[in-house]
């Protein structure tokens, strides 16, 4: 990626590390996440305009707790410590941190005492912030002054203005902190003196140039799933290298209704992109492999393995290529343990091991530095249609995990039709952006019903809609009852094989967003 000014986040195991980086990028400044184990020489080499220290679950005064060398605060680079990062700053620089007599958690009224022309510029004298701590700063380090407090926390924020060091006990990155974005903007843009040149139009333009330089006259192969990441990557590569790109779209028959045709309409021979597009209709092959299988993880494994087999067959037909393109995005990198300190959340297929069934020289991952919302913005810049860019999140195994129990062609038809009606009615009601994810699933429950003068024994469809910030936790959406009634009525009348519709109220945790 082209060299540019950046702010870095040093991760001490905080659950909001990615959110901090996203908020910085919302200030139009590029940001990356690094572990607290990153050597100080590496930090110097990165030459950041500013440094943010995240929260974390430890007590900074305990032996073995994550820490950093005092030299970090003597580089002449502005540093902002958040929660654990604030406590660590005080601890390393000579202040005192100890167990708080009163733990603060949740929305808390905070009084601003100072730094009105720098960190808290434009922030009211009283504001609401999100606290989450059981330790507190009982004495600030030499050279610092207290610039905010709460009823139970004497040091809600402290600053050493001369050295541009700031410690705040709360979390400005979460939406619950009313003026959090403004506080981070003050630090990133004003205190760090950044120009704010990280914009999606310049990213797209620069990345297209970089792809052309790297690929030269070579050939590139991409497995196009039809999801947001792979679609944006396909569009980006198409703009850069045209027919040097071959996209293989494996339609496993587990996509949403009409989705395969929609993907082909955008990227196929009659679409807007001049590329080599190969669609493999493998539905029957998948249904045969899944016949009789009911266990969720077994279904996932079969679907994943069969994709590899199909893609391998197509790759052999194409022959040797120079590059294999992958739709890795920044959360994949961080969650795979390669870009921060937080526990590895998942082993992502795009990160780490290289597929051994494709004859290629090198992998390229042009979206590797982007968060999902930035990927969507890039898609719009590239001219992709909104229906594709803002497509609902969809699991890799597709409807295979939205059908409880055995997967059959008939069950796929049922859930496709029910889901289509659900999405259509949500859109008609103007609620498309109310839930962060919504879909219909098919339970393995059959029950007696009455339709006309006949008794039925058919399936129950489950409607799911959740609201979430990060998909780590989620709450069921409050879809208006009259909308649910319309959806229920249409599904039962229009979808053969269904006589009951349920709405899933379960939050995450204890449940998950998907049903399997």
C-alpha positions as CSV (number, residue, x, y, z in Angstrom):
1,X,0.0,0.0,0.0
2,X,1.2,3.5,-0.8
3,X,3.0,5.1,2.2
4,X,1.0,7.7,4.0
5,X,0.5,9.3,7.4
6,X,-1.0,6.9,10.0
7,X,-2.1,6.6,13.6
8,X,-1.4,3.2,15.2
9,X,-3.4,1.3,17.9
10,X,-1.4,-0.7,20.4
11,X,-3.6,-3.6,21.6
12,X,-3.5,-4.8,25.2
13,X,-6.3,-7.3,24.7
14,X,-9.2,-4.9,24.6
15,X,-12.5,-6.1,23.1
16,X,-12.9,-2.8,21.2
17,X,-9.5,-2.8,19.4
18,X,-11.0,-2.9,15.9
19,X,-13.6,-0.4,16.8
20,X,-10.9,2.1,17.9
21,X,-9.1,1.7,14.5
22,X,-12.4,2.1,12.6
23,X,-13.1,5.3,14.5
24,X,-9.7,6.7,13.6
25,X,-10.3,5.9,9.9
26,X,-13.7,7.7,10.2
27,X,-11.5,10.8,10.8
28,X,-10.0,10.1,7.3
29,X,-6.7,8.9,8.8
30,X,-5.2,5.5,8.1
31,X,-4.9,3.3,11.2
32,X,-3.4,-0.1,11.9
33,X,-3.4,-2.4,15.0
34,X,-0.3,-3.8,16.7
35,X,0.3,-6.0,19.7
36,X,1.8,-4.5,22.8
37,X,4.7,-7.0,22.2
38,X,5.7,-5.0,19.1
39,X,9.3,-3.8,19.7
40,X,9.9,0.0,20.1
41,X,12.2,0.0,17.1
42,X,9.3,-1.2,15.0
43,X,7.1,1.6,16.3
44,X,9.8,4.1,15.4
45,X,10.1,2.6,11.9
46,X,6.3,2.9,11.4
47,X,6.7,6.7,12.1
48,X,3.1,7.2,13.3
49,X,1.6,10.6,13.7
50,X,-0.1,9.4,16.9
51,X,-0.4,6.3,19.1
52,X,-3.6,5.0,20.9
53,X,-3.4,2.4,23.7
54,X,-6.4,0.2,24.0
55,X,-8.3,-1.2,27.0
56,X,-7.6,-4.6,28.4
57,X,-8.8,-7.1,31.0
58,X,-5.7,-7.0,33.3
59,X,-4.6,-4.8,36.2
60,X,-1.4,-2.9,35.1
61,X,0.2,-3.2,38.5
62,X,0.1,-7.0,38.7
63,X,3.2,-9.1,37.8
64,X,3.1,-10.3,34.2
65,X,0.4,-7.8,33.1
66,X,0.8,-6.4,29.6
67,X,3.0,-3.3,29.6
68,X,5.2,-1.2,27.4
69,X,8.5,0.6,27.8
70,X,8.7,4.2,29.1
71,X,10.4,5.1,25.9
72,X,7.1,4.9,24.1
73,X,6.0,8.1,25.9
74,X,9.3,9.9,25.1
75,X,9.2,9.6,21.3
76,X,7.7,13.1,20.9
77,X,4.6,11.4,19.4
78,X,1.1,12.2,20.8
79,X,-0.2,9.2,22.9
80,X,-3.8,8.6,24.0
81,X,-4.5,5.9,26.5
82,X,-8.0,4.4,26.8
83,X,-9.1,2.7,30.0
84,X,-6.3,0.1,30.7
85,X,-4.1,2.1,28.3
86,X,-4.7,5.2,30.5
87,X,-3.9,3.3,33.7
88,X,-0.8,1.9,32.2
89,X,0.4,5.3,31.1
90,X,0.0,6.6,34.7
91,X,1.6,3.5,36.1
92,X,4.7,3.6,33.8
93,X,5.2,7.3,34.2
94,X,5.0,7.4,38.0
95,X,1.4,7.7,38.9
96,X,-0.6,5.3,41.0
97,X,-3.3,2.8,40.0
98,X,-5.2,0.6,42.4
99,X,-8.4,-1.3,42.9
100,X,-11.4,1.2,42.8
101,X,-13.6,1.5,45.9
102,X,-16.5,1.7,43.5
103,X,-16.5,-0.1,40.1
104,X,-18.0,2.0,37.3
105,X,-19.8,0.2,34.5
106,X,-22.1,1.7,31.8
107,X,-23.2,5.2,31.0
108,X,-21.8,7.7,33.4
109,X,-22.1,11.4,33.8
110,X,-18.7,13.0,33.5
111,X,-17.5,16.6,34.4
112,X,-15.0,18.2,32.1
113,X,-12.4,20.2,34.0
114,X,-9.9,21.1,31.4
115,X,-8.2,20.6,28.0
116,X,-11.0,22.6,26.5
117,X,-9.0,23.8,23.5
118,X,-7.4,20.4,22.7
119,X,-8.7,16.9,23.6
120,X,-12.1,18.2,24.8
121,X,-12.5,21.0,22.4
122,X,-16.2,21.5,21.7
123,X,-17.3,19.0,24.4
124,X,-19.9,20.3,26.9
125,X,-18.9,20.7,30.6
126,X,-21.1,17.7,31.4
127,X,-21.3,14.7,29.1
128,X,-22.2,11.0,29.1
129,X,-19.4,8.5,28.7
130,X,-19.1,4.7,28.7
131,X,-17.1,3.4,31.7
132,X,-16.0,-0.2,32.3
133,X,-13.3,-0.5,35.0
134,X,-12.6,-2.0,38.4
135,X,-9.2,-0.3,38.9
136,X,-8.8,3.5,38.9
137,X,-6.1,6.1,38.8
138,X,-5.7,7.3,42.4
139,X,-2.8,9.6,41.6
140,X,-1.7,11.1,38.3
141,X,1.9,10.9,37.1
142,X,4.2,14.0,37.5
143,X,3.5,16.6,34.8
144,X,-0.2,15.6,34.4
145,X,-3.3,17.5,35.4
146,X,-6.8,16.1,35.9
147,X,-9.1,17.2,33.1
148,X,-12.2,15.2,33.8
149,X,-13.9,13.4,36.7
150,X,-17.1,11.6,37.7
151,X,-18.9,11.2,41.0
152,X,-16.9,7.9,41.7
153,X,-13.8,8.4,39.6
154,X,-11.5,11.3,40.5
155,X,-9.4,10.9,37.3
156,X,-11.8,10.3,34.4
157,X,-9.1,11.9,32.2
158,X,-5.7,13.4,32.7
159,X,-3.3,15.3,30.4
160,X,0.3,16.4,30.0
161,X,-0.2,19.0,27.4
162,X,3.5,19.8,26.9
163,X,4.3,16.2,25.9
164,X,0.9,15.6,24.2
165,X,0.1,12.6,26.5
166,X,-3.6,12.0,27.3
167,X,-5.2,9.3,29.5
168,X,-8.9,8.8,29.6
169,X,-10.6,6.2,31.8
170,X,-13.7,5.7,29.5
171,X,-14.2,4.3,26.0
172,X,-14.7,7.1,23.4
173,X,-14.9,4.5,20.6
174,X,-18.3,3.1,21.6
175,X,-21.5,4.8,20.6
176,X,-22.6,5.0,24.2
177,X,-20.1,7.8,24.8
178,X,-22.1,10.7,23.5
179,X,-19.2,12.8,22.2
180,X,-16.7,10.0,21.7
181,X,-16.2,10.6,18.0
182,X,-15.5,14.3,18.6
183,X,-12.9,13.4,21.3
184,X,-11.1,11.0,19.0
185,X,-11.3,13.5,16.1
186,X,-9.7,16.2,18.3
187,X,-6.9,13.8,19.1
188,X,-6.3,12.3,15.7
189,X,-6.8,15.5,13.6
190,X,-5.8,18.4,15.9
191,X,-3.4,17.0,18.4
192,X,-1.7,14.6,16.0
193,X,-1.8,17.3,13.3
194,X,-2.9,14.9,10.5
195,X,-4.2,16.1,7.1
196,X,-7.1,13.6,6.8
197,X,-6.2,12.2,3.4
198,X,-7.3,8.6,3.9
199,X,-10.3,8.5,1.5
200,X,-11.9,5.7,-0.5
201,X,-11.6,7.4,-3.9
202,X,-7.8,7.8,-3.4
203,X,-7.6,4.2,-2.0
204,X,-9.3,2.8,-5.1
205,X,-7.1,4.9,-7.5
206,X,-3.9,4.1,-5.7
207,X,-4.7,0.4,-5.4
208,X,-5.6,0.0,-9.1
209,X,-2.1,1.5,-9.9
210,X,-0.4,-0.9,-7.4
211,X,-2.2,-3.9,-8.9
212,X,-1.2,-3.0,-12.4
213,X,2.4,-2.6,-11.3
214,X,2.5,-5.9,-9.4
215,X,0.6,-8.0,-11.9
216,X,2.1,-6.6,-15.1
217,X,1.1,-8.9,-17.9
218,X,0.3,-11.8,-15.6
219,X,-2.9,-13.8,-15.1
220,X,-5.0,-13.6,-11.9
221,X,-7.6,-16.2,-10.6
222,X,-10.3,-15.4,-8.1
223,X,-12.9,-17.6,-6.5
224,X,-16.0,-15.3,-6.6
225,X,-18.6,-16.2,-4.0
226,X,-20.9,-13.3,-4.8
227,X,-20.5,-11.9,-1.2
228,X,-19.5,-8.3,-0.7
229,X,-15.8,-8.8,-0.2
230,X,-15.2,-11.1,-3.2
231,X,-17.4,-8.9,-5.4
232,X,-15.6,-5.7,-4.5
233,X,-12.3,-7.5,-5.1
234,X,-13.5,-8.7,-8.5
235,X,-14.5,-5.2,-9.5
236,X,-11.2,-3.7,-8.3
237,X,-9.2,-6.3,-10.3
238,X,-11.4,-5.9,-13.3
239,X,-10.8,-2.1,-13.4
240,X,-7.1,-2.7,-13.0
241,X,-6.3,-5.7,-15.4
242,X,-9.5,-6.5,-17.3
243,X,-9.4,-9.9,-19.1
244,X,-6.2,-10.9,-17.3
245,X,-8.6,-11.8,-14.5
246,X,-10.6,-15.0,-14.4
247,X,-13.4,-15.3,-11.8
248,X,-14.8,-18.7,-11.0
249,X,-18.2,-18.5,-9.4
250,X,-19.3,-21.8,-7.8
251,X,-23.1,-21.8,-7.4
252,X,-23.6,-24.5,-4.8
253,X,-27.4,-24.2,-4.8
254,X,-27.4,-22.8,-1.3
255,X,-27.6,-19.1,-2.2
256,X,-30.6,-16.8,-1.6
257,X,-33.3,-16.7,-4.2
258,X,-32.1,-15.3,-7.6
259,X,-28.6,-14.6,-6.1
260,X,-26.7,-16.7,-8.6
261,X,-28.3,-14.9,-11.5
262,X,-27.7,-11.5,-9.9
263,X,-24.0,-12.2,-9.6
264,X,-23.8,-13.4,-13.2
265,X,-25.7,-10.3,-14.4
266,X,-23.0,-8.0,-12.8
267,X,-19.9,-10.0,-13.7
268,X,-20.9,-12.3,-16.6
269,X,-20.7,-11.7,-20.3
270,X,-23.5,-9.1,-20.3
271,X,-22.2,-7.3,-17.2
272,X,-20.2,-4.1,-16.8
273,X,-16.8,-5.7,-16.3
274,X,-14.7,-7.1,-19.1
275,X,-13.3,-10.2,-17.4
276,X,-13.3,-14.0,-17.9
277,X,-16.3,-15.3,-15.9
278,X,-16.9,-19.0,-15.2
279,X,-20.1,-20.1,-13.5
280,X,-20.3,-23.6,-12.2
281,X,-23.8,-24.8,-11.4
282,X,-23.1,-27.5,-8.8
283,X,-26.4,-27.6,-6.8
284,X,-27.1,-31.3,-7.5
285,X,-23.6,-32.3,-6.6
286,X,-23.9,-30.5,-3.2
287,X,-27.4,-31.9,-2.4
288,X,-26.1,-35.4,-3.1
289,X,-23.1,-34.9,-0.8
290,X,-25.4,-33.5,2.0
291,X,-28.0,-36.2,1.7
292,X,-28.7,-37.7,5.1
293,X,-26.3,-35.3,7.0
294,X,-27.9,-33.4,9.9
295,X,-25.0,-32.4,12.2
296,X,-24.2,-28.6,11.7
297,X,-20.4,-28.9,11.7
298,X,-20.4,-31.9,9.4
299,X,-22.5,-29.9,6.9
300,X,-20.1,-27.0,7.1
301,X,-17.2,-29.3,6.4
302,X,-18.8,-31.0,3.5
303,X,-19.8,-27.6,1.9
304,X,-16.3,-26.3,2.4
305,X,-14.5,-29.4,1.1
306,X,-16.8,-29.6,-2.0
307,X,-16.1,-26.0,-2.8
308,X,-12.4,-26.8,-2.9
309,X,-13.0,-29.9,-5.1
310,X,-15.1,-27.9,-7.6
311,X,-12.7,-24.9,-7.7
312,X,-9.8,-27.3,-8.1
313,X,-11.4,-28.9,-11.2
314,X,-12.0,-25.5,-12.7
315,X,-8.5,-24.3,-11.9
316,X,-7.0,-27.3,-13.7
317,X,-9.0,-26.4,-16.8
318,X,-7.6,-22.8,-16.6
319,X,-4.0,-24.0,-16.1
320,X,-1.2,-22.1,-14.5
321,X,-1.8,-18.5,-13.3
322,X,0.6,-16.0,-11.9
323,X,-1.6,-14.8,-9.0
324,X,-4.4,-16.1,-6.8
325,X,-6.5,-13.3,-5.5
326,X,-8.2,-13.5,-2.1
327,X,-10.8,-11.3,-0.4
328,X,-9.1,-11.0,2.9
329,X,-10.1,-7.9,4.8
330,X,-8.6,-6.3,7.9
331,X,-10.8,-8.0,10.6
332,X,-9.7,-11.4,9.1
333,X,-6.1,-10.4,9.7
334,X,-6.7,-9.2,13.3
335,X,-9.0,-12.1,14.3
336,X,-6.5,-14.6,12.9
337,X,-4.0,-13.3,15.5
338,X,-1.8,-11.5,12.9
339,X,-2.6,-7.9,13.6
340,X,-3.2,-7.4,17.4
341,X,-3.2,-8.9,20.8
342,X,-6.7,-10.0,21.3
343,X,-7.4,-13.7,21.4
344,X,-7.6,-15.5,18.1
345,X,-11.4,-15.5,17.4
346,X,-11.3,-17.7,14.3
347,X,-9.0,-19.4,11.8
348,X,-9.9,-17.6,8.6
349,X,-9.6,-19.4,5.3
350,X,-8.1,-16.3,3.6
351,X,-5.3,-15.9,6.1
352,X,-2.3,-18.2,6.6
353,X,-2.2,-21.5,4.6
354,X,-2.1,-21.3,0.8
355,X,-4.2,-23.7,-1.2
356,X,-2.1,-26.4,-2.8
357,X,-4.6,-27.2,-5.6
358,X,-4.0,-24.2,-7.7
359,X,-0.9,-23.6,-9.8
360,X,0.1,-20.1,-9.0
361,X,3.2,-18.1,-8.0
362,X,1.9,-15.6,-5.5
363,X,-1.3,-14.5,-3.5
364,X,-2.6,-10.9,-3.8
365,X,-5.0,-9.4,-1.2
366,X,-5.8,-5.8,-2.2
367,X,-8.5,-5.4,0.4
368,X,-6.3,-6.6,3.3
369,X,-6.2,-3.2,4.9
370,X,-9.9,-2.4,4.9
371,X,-12.8,-2.8,7.3
372,X,-16.1,-4.1,6.0
373,X,-17.7,-0.6,5.9
374,X,-14.7,0.6,3.9
375,X,-15.0,-2.4,1.5
376,X,-18.6,-1.3,0.8
377,X,-17.5,2.3,0.2
378,X,-14.9,1.0,-2.2
379,X,-17.6,-1.0,-4.0
380,X,-19.6,2.1,-4.6
381,X,-16.5,3.9,-5.9
382,X,-16.0,1.1,-8.4
383,X,-19.6,1.3,-9.7
384,X,-21.1,-1.8,-8.2
385,X,-24.9,-1.7,-7.7
386,X,-26.1,-0.9,-4.2
387,X,-28.1,-4.1,-3.9
388,X,-24.8,-6.0,-4.1
389,X,-22.7,-3.6,-2.0
390,X,-25.2,-3.5,0.8
391,X,-26.1,-7.2,0.6
392,X,-27.1,-8.8,3.9
393,X,-24.3,-10.7,5.6
394,X,-24.3,-14.3,4.4
395,X,-22.5,-17.3,5.8
396,X,-20.0,-19.2,3.7
397,X,-22.0,-22.5,3.9
398,X,-25.1,-20.4,2.8
399,X,-28.5,-21.8,3.4
400,X,-26.9,-25.1,4.5
401,X,-26.8,-23.7,8.0
402,X,-30.1,-21.9,7.8
403,X,-31.8,-25.3,7.3
404,X,-31.9,-27.2,10.5
405,X,-31.3,-30.9,9.8
406,X,-30.9,-32.5,6.4
407,X,-30.5,-30.3,3.4
408,X,-32.7,-31.1,0.4
409,X,-33.6,-29.3,-2.8
410,X,-37.2,-29.0,-1.5
411,X,-36.0,-27.4,1.8
412,X,-33.8,-25.0,-0.1
413,X,-36.8,-23.9,-2.2
414,X,-38.8,-23.3,0.9
415,X,-36.2,-21.2,2.7
416,X,-35.4,-19.3,-0.4
417,X,-39.0,-18.3,-1.0
418,X,-39.7,-17.5,2.6
419,X,-36.5,-15.4,2.9
420,X,-37.3,-13.5,-0.3
421,X,-40.8,-12.6,1.0
422,X,-39.3,-11.6,4.4
423,X,-36.7,-9.3,2.8
424,X,-39.3,-7.9,0.4
425,X,-41.7,-6.9,3.2
426,X,-38.9,-5.5,5.3
427,X,-37.9,-3.3,2.4
428,X,-41.5,-2.3,1.6
429,X,-41.9,-1.2,5.2
430,X,-38.8,1.0,5.0
431,X,-37.0,-1.0,7.7
432,X,-34.1,-2.3,5.6
433,X,-31.5,-0.4,7.8
434,X,-33.2,-1.1,11.1
435,X,-31.9,-4.6,11.7
436,X,-28.2,-5.2,11.0
437,X,-29.0,-8.7,9.8
438,X,-32.3,-10.4,9.0
439,X,-33.2,-13.7,7.3
440,X,-35.6,-16.6,7.3
441,X,-34.5,-20.1,8.3
442,X,-36.2,-23.4,8.2
443,X,-36.6,-25.4,11.4
444,X,-36.8,-29.2,11.5
445,X,-40.1,-28.9,13.4
446,X,-43.3,-30.1,11.6
447,X,-46.7,-29.5,13.1
448,X,-50.4,-29.9,12.4
449,X,-52.2,-27.0,10.8
450,X,-55.5,-26.3,9.0
451,X,-55.6,-24.8,5.6
452,X,-59.0,-24.6,3.9
453,X,-60.9,-27.7,5.0
454,X,-57.8,-29.9,5.2
455,X,-55.4,-30.6,8.0
456,X,-51.7,-30.1,7.1
457,X,-48.5,-31.4,8.6
458,X,-45.8,-29.0,7.4
459,X,-42.7,-27.1,8.4
460,X,-42.2,-24.0,10.7
461,X,-40.2,-21.1,9.3
462,X,-38.1,-19.1,11.7
463,X,-37.7,-15.3,11.2
464,X,-34.5,-13.8,12.6
465,X,-33.6,-10.1,12.8
466,X,-30.8,-8.7,15.0
467,X,-29.2,-5.3,15.9
468,X,-25.5,-5.2,16.7
469,X,-22.5,-3.0,16.5
470,X,-19.8,-5.7,16.1
471,X,-21.7,-9.0,15.8
472,X,-19.9,-10.1,19.0
473,X,-23.2,-9.4,20.8
474,X,-26.6,-8.9,19.3
475,X,-30.2,-8.2,20.4
476,X,-33.4,-9.2,18.5
477,X,-34.8,-6.3,16.5
478,X,-38.2,-5.0,17.4
479,X,-39.9,-5.5,14.0
480,X,-43.4,-4.0,14.1
481,X,-46.0,-6.6,14.7
482,X,-48.1,-5.6,11.7
483,X,-45.0,-6.2,9.4
484,X,-44.4,-9.7,11.0
485,X,-48.1,-10.4,10.4
486,X,-47.8,-9.6,6.7
487,X,-44.7,-11.7,6.4
488,X,-46.4,-14.6,8.2
489,X,-49.5,-14.4,6.0
490,X,-47.6,-14.2,2.7
491,X,-45.2,-17.1,3.7
492,X,-48.1,-19.4,4.7
493,X,-50.1,-18.6,1.6
494,X,-47.3,-18.5,-1.0
495,X,-44.7,-21.0,0.2
496,X,-45.8,-24.6,-0.2
497,X,-44.8,-26.8,2.7
498,X,-45.1,-24.2,5.5
499,X,-47.9,-23.8,7.9
500,X,-46.3,-22.0,10.8
501,X,-44.0,-18.9,11.2
502,X,-42.0,-18.1,14.3
503,X,-40.0,-15.1,15.4
504,X,-36.7,-15.7,17.2
505,X,-36.2,-13.3,20.1
506,X,-32.9,-14.9,21.4
507,X,-30.0,-12.5,22.0
508,X,-26.3,-13.3,21.5
509,X,-25.2,-14.6,23.9
510,X,-26.7,-17.1,24.8
511,X,-27.6,-17.7,21.2
512,X,-25.8,-17.0,17.9
513,X,-26.9,-14.8,15.0
514,X,-27.2,-17.8,12.7
515,X,-29.3,-20.8,13.9
516,X,-26.5,-23.4,13.2
